[in-house]
Amino acid sequence: MNDLITRELDQGLLTLTFNRLDKLNALNIAMYEQLAERLLAADEDPQVDVIVLTGGPQCFSAGNDLRDFLDNPPRDRDSPVFHLMRVVMGVKKPLIAAVSGAAIGIGSTLLLHCDQVLVSRSAKLRMPFAPLGVCPEFGSSLLLPRLLGHARAARLLLANELLTGEQAVDWGLANELHEDGEQCLAAARKLARRLQAMPRESLLISKRLIKEAHRAELEATVERESQLFVERLQTPEAKAALRALLKD
């Protein structure tokens, strides 16, 4: 398997980097599978304390690789994309995202499951599910209204609003704003070091308590969204929208 998700371990700090910059880090099946494997391994590795997820200083992720998605659409809950969602929701160790450039579709909804999100001014978040004829995924239909309120969630999920890095911090989708991608990644690693200084078991228990109160509801929402997403992909409306975007 090609190294589509690079792995760098430095004294307990694991950096996972999307490594498909020529495609704006668009996620294909192999990337979903490799990221899930990397995260599962990190959770079980006693040498890993904190995980930083990034696409590098230029681009986080343009979302799904649309050609791959059309040729190999997810068909059930065992499809790689849905498996990754369950893995991310179950990560026990602190997960920090450093986001620059495009964070589109699942590149944005993935951030809702990270413990901290740092962005650069170049960051651009968008969740274009409705224009593509599909529906929200990765629990976004539950998490965004709770985090932002109905009106702002609807601007993202219905009106396809694009948020800059500054707006993402203002809206509460990110914690910190940095001038460029290099500074953003450096700040994420600095924050990871702060977390590493905490007693490990205390840190893990604290994360678990933060997550577990709403875990069952979130899992049920993700399952329902995934079912509807698969159904929507089979509709003429969605197929036409995806093909039109590929032509552009």
C-alpha positions in Angstrom: 0.0 0.0 0.0 1.4 3.4 -0.9 2.1 5.8 2.0 -1.0 8.0 1.5 -1.0 8.8 5.2 2.5 9.5 6.4 3.4 8.7 10.0 6.0 10.6 12.1 6.5 9.7 15.7 8.6 12.1 17.8 8.9 11.4 21.5 5.3 10.3 21.9 3.8 12.9 19.5 2.4 11.2 16.4 1.8 13.3 13.3 -0.4 11.8 10.6 -0.3 13.7 7.3 -2.5 13.3 4.3 0.0 12.7 1.5 -1.9 13.2 -1.8 -1.3 16.9 -2.4 -1.5 16.6 -6.2 -5.2 15.8 -5.6 -5.6 18.3 -2.8 -5.5 15.4 -0.4 -8.9 14.2 -1.7 -9.7 11.0 0.2 -10.0 7.7 -1.7 -10.7 4.2 -0.5 -7.0 3.5 0.1 -6.7 6.6 2.3 -9.7 5.8 4.3 -8.3 2.3 5.0 -4.8 3.5 5.8 -6.0 6.3 8.1 -8.2 3.9 10.0 -5.3 1.5 10.4 -2.9 4.3 11.5 -5.4 5.5 14.1 -6.2 2.1 15.5 -2.5 1.3 15.8 -1.8 4.6 17.5 -4.4 4.0 20.1 -2.8 0.7 21.0 0.8 1.9 20.8 2.2 2.7 24.3 4.7 5.0 22.6 2.0 7.3 21.3 0.6 9.9 23.6 -1.1 12.5 21.4 -2.0 12.5 17.7 -1.8 15.5 15.3 -3.7 15.1 12.0 -2.8 17.5 9.2 -2.6 17.8 5.4 0.5 19.9 5.6 0.8 23.7 5.4 -1.0 24.0 2.0 -4.2 21.9 2.1 -6.0 19.8 4.7 -8.4 17.8 2.4 -10.7 18.5 -0.5 -13.0 15.8 0.8 -14.0 12.7 -1.1 -12.2 11.8 -4.3 -15.3 12.2 -6.5 -14.1 9.9 -9.3 -13.2 7.2 -6.8 -16.6 7.8 -5.1 -18.5 7.4 -8.3 -16.6 4.3 -9.4 -16.6 2.7 -5.9 -19.5 4.2 -3.9 -20.0 3.1 -0.3 -22.7 0.4 -0.2 -23.1 -0.5 3.4 -21.8 0.2 6.9 -18.7 -1.8 6.3 -17.5 0.4 3.5 -14.1 2.0 4.2 -15.4 5.5 4.7 -18.0 4.4 7.4 -15.4 2.2 9.0 -13.1 5.2 9.4 -15.9 7.2 10.9 -16.4 4.6 13.7 -12.6 4.5 14.2 -12.3 8.2 14.6 -15.2 8.4 17.0 -13.6 5.7 19.1 -10.1 7.2 19.3 -9.1 7.2 22.9 -6.0 9.5 22.8 -6.1 13.2 22.2 -6.6 14.1 18.5 -5.6 17.6 17.3 -6.2 18.8 13.8 -4.0 21.4 12.1 -5.9 22.8 9.1 -4.7 24.9 6.2 -6.3 25.5 2.8 -9.3 23.4 1.8 -11.3 21.4 4.3 -14.2 20.3 2.2 -17.0 17.7 3.0 -15.6 15.0 5.2 -12.5 17.2 5.4 -14.7 19.5 7.5 -16.9 17.0 9.3 -13.9 15.1 10.5 -12.9 18.2 12.5 -16.1 17.9 14.6 -14.6 14.8 16.2 -11.1 16.2 17.0 -10.4 17.4 20.5 -8.8 20.6 19.3 -8.8 22.3 15.9 -6.2 24.8 14.8 -6.6 26.7 11.5 -4.5 29.1 9.4 -5.9 32.1 7.6 -5.9 30.1 4.4 -8.3 27.6 5.7 -11.6 27.2 3.8 -14.3 25.0 5.3 -17.3 23.9 3.3 -19.9 21.0 3.6 -21.4 20.8 0.1 -23.7 17.8 0.7 -27.0 19.4 -0.5 -25.5 20.7 -3.8 -24.1 17.3 -4.5 -27.5 15.6 -4.1 -26.5 13.7 -0.9 -27.0 14.5 2.8 -25.0 15.4 5.9 -22.6 12.7 7.2 -20.2 11.9 10.1 -22.8 13.1 12.7 -22.8 16.7 11.4 -26.6 16.8 11.4 -26.5 16.3 15.2 -23.2 18.0 16.1 -23.5 21.3 14.1 -26.9 22.4 15.4 -25.7 21.7 19.0 -22.5 23.6 18.5 -23.7 26.5 16.3 -27.4 26.6 16.7 -29.9 25.8 13.9 -29.4 28.9 11.8 -25.7 28.7 11.4 -25.8 24.9 11.0 -28.3 25.4 8.2 -26.0 27.9 6.5 -23.4 25.2 6.3 -25.5 22.1 5.6 -28.3 23.7 3.4 -26.8 26.9 1.9 -23.3 25.5 1.3 -21.6 28.4 3.2 -17.9 28.7 2.9 -16.1 29.6 6.1 -12.6 31.2 6.3 -10.2 30.2 9.0 -11.1 33.4 10.9 -14.8 32.7 10.6 -14.3 29.1 11.8 -12.8 30.3 15.0 -15.5 33.0 15.4 -18.2 30.4 14.9 -16.6 27.9 17.3 -15.6 25.3 14.8 -11.9 25.9 15.6 -9.9 26.9 18.6 -7.1 29.0 17.3 -6.2 31.0 14.2 -2.7 31.2 12.9 -1.1 33.3 10.1 0.0 30.4 7.9 0.2 26.7 7.6 3.6 26.3 9.1 2.7 28.3 12.2 -0.5 26.4 12.5 1.2 23.0 12.5 3.9 24.2 14.9 1.2 25.5 17.3 -0.7 22.2 17.1 2.5 20.3 18.0 3.2 22.8 20.8 -0.3 22.1 22.2 0.2 18.4 21.9 3.3 18.7 24.0 1.3 20.5 26.7 -1.2 17.6 26.7 1.7 15.1 26.9 2.8 16.8 30.2 -0.5 15.7 31.8 -0.8 12.4 33.6 -1.7 10.0 30.8 -4.5 8.1 32.5 -6.1 11.3 33.7 -6.0 12.6 30.2 -7.6 9.5 28.7 -10.3 9.3 31.3 -11.1 13.0 30.8 -11.5 12.6 27.1 -13.7 9.5 27.6 -16.0 11.4 30.0 -16.3 14.3 27.6 -17.3 12.0 24.7 -19.3 9.2 26.3 -22.4 11.1 27.5 -23.5 11.6 23.9 -21.8 8.7 22.3 -24.8 6.4 21.8 -26.8 9.2 20.2 -23.9 10.2 18.0 -23.4 6.6 16.8 -27.1 6.3 16.0 -27.0 9.5 14.0 -24.0 8.5 12.0 -25.6 5.1 11.2 -28.8 6.9 10.0 -26.9 9.5 8.0 -24.8 6.8 6.4 -27.8 4.8 5.4 -29.4 7.8 3.8 -26.1 8.8 2.2 -25.8 5.4 0.4 -29.4 5.7 -0.8 -28.9 9.2 -2.1 -25.8 8.2 -4.1 -28.0 5.9 -6.1 -30.4 8.6 -7.2 -30.2 10.3 -10.6 -30.1 13.7 -8.8 -26.9 12.8 -7.0 -25.2 11.1 -9.9 -25.9 14.1 -12.2 -24.5 16.5 -9.6 -21.4 14.5 -9.1 -20.7 14.0 -12.8 -21.3 17.7 -13.5 -18.7 18.6 -10.8 -16.2 16.2 -12.3 -16.7 17.9 -15.7 -16.0 21.3 -14.2 
